[in-house]
Amino acid sequence: MSTIRRLRKWFPGLVIALTLAGCGTSAPLSTGTVHTTIGHPPQTSTTSTAPATSTQPSPTGGPVPPGFLVQSATFVSAAQGWVLGTAPCSSAPCTSIAATNNDGASWVSLPAPRDALATPVVQEPVQQGVTEIRFADNLNGWVFGPDLWSTHDGGATWTQTTTGPGGSQVVDVESSAGRVDVVTDQCQPSGGSCPAQLWEGAVGSDSFTPVAQFDLAPTSRFSGPLALHDNTGYLVTTSGSGSEGLLITNDGKTWIPAANPCPASYQQGMSVAPVDTVRAVMLCVGGAAAGSTQKLVLATSDAGHTWVPEGTSPSAGGDGGVISAADVGTLAIATSSAASEIYRSPDGGASWSTVLALNDSGVGWGDFGFTDATHGLAVHAPAARDQNNPGAYGPDPATLFLTTNAGVTWSPVAI
């Protein structure tokens, strides 16, 4: 499985702790068929997942509160997913969670951690709150960034972890092959590269072991530096000079450093999307200009040890971006500048087209990626970015988009 990524798009000076609540009377979450995930995120760029082995029934839930706005999303199959967001409420914190088991056709409200929705910004790491949600299967999930909460009963109850990775600022959480990996850092406001750590544990446990140390930059926080598929993993790091590098694992246990394979003129950003245990694609970014960046796609067929150019260059429109892969041939890139766009290639990068463009002043995307070969998600204008001026970013603020045809079309979902 791969991993759901987040687009780096934050606004200096916008530091907010938002509160919302999951209100409503209890009603059962209707039973639906749970499909095995073919390749969690890239969109499996959401978190990588494995089907749950428990037959425990889904938790009960009530109506989704009116005015619900999406912050983050995660799916463990084509049908079953969860969304972290916010909605107006009378008693803070009002952080809310909605769940579906029929590919977004209907949703119910579930309990949420008693923690505020937080907005991280460049050079100003947030000290508390949550921004992201990830599930590994129908029982085990996490809400994080920078705080860390876990559930092992499908979201019926949540427990905060304050030791181990919970004692630092949590940057990313991804799950694959029965384990969960957590990236933490100790970035300070206006700092350069800062100490970071990778922790690992079993998906059903809240006990973690440190497995790797490296550096991150404050600008890399909350951008999804970790990507997993089974026992293969890629972790984007930052050196003291600000250039990016990689840690890779082929066994899910030992992480080794690898040089940045992006050419010298494309050293302004890196995004990795696994396809399977040996194949992955990488987006390299360079040549920044007003509203555009040069983009180059690389591919590996030996689990990240060597990389070669793949296809032709995508459109230069958009400041940076993140890449996702539905399969070896179907690629997609989310980017934004004056508008927020998704580019798609059906032929391994040989050709590209714009499949979604939103005239939104470039507020951009949150979570983005494919859950399997045909299903994917994209969070447009995450709620924490839009709270000071709701609706200012044009169409579909704080909205979940889903695709069921490998990214050919993307449709907003009513929650």
C-alpha positions, -999 to 999 in steps of 0.1 A, spaced: 0 0 0 10 35 -5 4 66 15 -19 97 13 0 128 9 -6 164 19 2 194 -3 25 220 12 4 251 13 3 271 45 -1 308 51 23 327 74 6 345 102 -25 323 102 -23 304 135 -56 293 148 -70 268 173 -104 259 160 -131 240 178 -160 220 167 -181 193 179 -197 160 169 -233 164 181 -264 144 174 -283 114 187 -269 80 184 -277 59 154 -261 28 141 -235 30 113 -252 10 86 -234 -22 76 -217 -22 42 -193 -44 23 -157 -37 32 -134 -41 2 -98 -52 7 -75 -23 -1 -55 -29 -33 -29 -2 -26 -38 21 2 -30 56 -4 -13 73 -28 -40 77 -18 -30 54 -4 -17 85 1 -38 84 30 -24 59 51 -15 25 40 -38 -1 53 -46 -37 58 -81 -51 63 -90 -57 99 -93 -92 111 -119 -84 139 -156 -89 132 -164 -63 159 -194 -42 147 -189 -7 136 -194 20 163 -227 37 165 -230 73 154 -255 101 149 -263 127 123 -234 147 110 -236 182 125 -249 210 102 -221 231 87 -195 203 88 -162 213 71 -135 189 61 -99 191 73 -85 156 66 -97 122 52 -86 86 52 -100 55 35 -91 19 41 -110 5 12 -131 18 -17 -161 19 6 -149 27 42 -135 60 52 -134 87 79 -132 125 78 -118 148 104 -133 183 104 -152 209 123 -188 222 127 -204 249 148 -211 238 184 -220 254 217 -191 240 238 -155 239 226 -135 219 215 -158 210 186 -136 188 165 -158 164 146 -154 130 128 -177 116 101 -176 81 88 -189 63 57 -189 26 46 -206 31 12 -180 53 -6 -194 86 6 -230 80 -3 -240 86 33 -222 96 65 -226 94 103 -210 114 131 -186 96 155 -170 106 187 -138 128 182 -109 135 205 -114 163 229 -88 184 212 -89 216 191 -84 217 153 -50 234 148 -34 252 119 3 248 114 21 275 95 55 280 80 82 287 106 56 286 134 50 250 146 18 246 166 23 233 201 -11 215 205 -42 204 186 -48 180 157 -49 184 119 -49 149 103 -67 115 105 -55 81 94 -69 46 98 -51 13 92 -82 -9 91 -118 -8 104 -107 -6 140 -73 10 144 -68 47 137 -51 79 147 -58 116 149 -26 137 151 -6 168 142 9 178 166 -9 159 193 -14 121 190 -46 102 197 -55 66 189 -86 44 186 -87 6 185 -125 3 183 -133 20 150 -136 55 165 -159 48 194 -133 59 219 -100 78 217 -69 79 239 -42 105 239 -6 93 238 17 117 257 49 95 260 72 83 232 61 99 200 33 117 219 60 136 238 71 155 207 53 172 178 38 145 155 43 153 119 30 122 101 14 88 108 12 60 82 4 23 86 13 -8 65 18 -45 70 4 -45 105 26 -17 118 22 20 123 51 45 118 50 79 134 73 109 125 80 134 152 101 166 153 112 192 177 111 222 154 110 257 170 96 289 156 119 305 130 143 277 132 163 259 105 165 221 101 156 204 134 159 170 150 132 145 140 126 108 148 107 78 133 89 56 157 73 22 150 46 1 167 20 -25 161 -13 -11 148 -33 -25 178 -9 -11 204 1 24 217 36 12 225 63 26 201 100 21 196 124 47 180 139 33 148 156 63 130 168 98 136 171 125 110 165 162 103 134 180 90 127 217 82 98 236 97 85 241 61 83 203 58 60 198 87 26 184 81 34 177 44 33 139 47 71 131 44 64 93 50 52 69 23 47 31 28 38 1 8 39 -32 28 75 -34 41 89 -8 17 90 28 28 103 62 18 109 91 42 118 126 29 144 143 51 162 176 52 199 183 56 214 212 74 218 231 41 181 227 35 183 202 7 162 171 8 172 135 10 157 101 16 156 73 41 144 40 26 135 6 40 130 -27 23 121 -47 53 100 -23 74 126 -23 101 160 -9 90 161 26 74 191 36 54 200 70 39 198 75 1 209 105 -19 183 129 -34 180 116 -70 165 148 -83 188 167 -107 205 198 -93 180 221 -110 151 203 -93 161 205 -57 132 226 -44 108 198 -34 104 161 -34 73 138 -32 73 100 -33 44 76 -42 49 39 -39 32 16 -65 42 -17 -50 71 -31 -30 97 -23 -57 82 4 -79 76 40 -70 74 74 -86 89 107 -74 80 143 -82 110 167 -83 104 204 -83 126 233 -94 127 265 -114 103 284 -93 88 314 -109 56 335 -104 28 309 -101 48 281 -116 75 255 -109 93 230 -132 83 195 -125 101 162 -133 88 127 -126 113 99 -117 106 62 -113 123 33 -95 119 -4 -100 143 -15 -73 127 0 -42 144 34 -43 180 24 -49 181 39 -85 158 63 -102 153 73 -139 132 100 -156 97 89 -164 77 102 -193 75 139 -201 74 169 -177 40 178 -163 26 214 -166 47 240 -149 15 256 -135 14 255 -97 39 260 -69 53 226 -62 29 197 -57 25 161 -45 23 130 -67 2 99 -63 -1 66 -83 -32 45 -88 -11 19 -105 22 18 -125 6 37 -154 -19 61 -138 -3 90 -121 -17 123 -106 -3 155 -93 -21 180 -70 -8 215 -72 -19 251 -67 -10 287 -74 -36 311 -87 -59 281 -90 -59 246 -74 -54 219 -100 -50 181 -105 -30 168 -134 -33 133 -145 -13 109 -167 -29 76 -180 3 63 -195 31 65 -170 39 102 -175 41 101 -213 12 126 -215 -6 149 -189 -39 166 -188 -57 189 -163 -86 169 -149 -97 194 -122 -91 231 -119 -107 253 -92 -106 291 -94 -99 296 -56 -69 320 -54 -47 290 -50 -57 279 -14 -48 244 -25 -52 209 -13 -48 189 19 -48 151 17 -45 137 -18 -40 102 -33 -54 69 -45 -69 42 -23 -68 16 -50 -65 14 -88 -97 33 -93 -106 51 -61 -90 83 -47 -95 113 -26 -86 150 -25 -93 175 3 -98 210 -11 -91 240 11 -89 222 44 -111 237 71 -84 252 92 -72 273 63 -107 288 56 -120 295 91 -111 332 93 -130 340 61 -153 311 51 -160 309 14 -132 334 5 -114 307 -16 -140 303 -42 -158 270 -50 -160 240 -26 -140 252 5 -132 225 30 -146 199 7 -138 162 1 -135 152 -36 -136 115 -46 -129 97 -78 -141 63 -88 -125 61 -123 -88 64 -115 -88 102 -114 -105 109 -148 -132 129 -129 -134 142 -93 -167 149 -76 -174 169 -44 -190 149 -16 -219 161 6 -212 152 42 
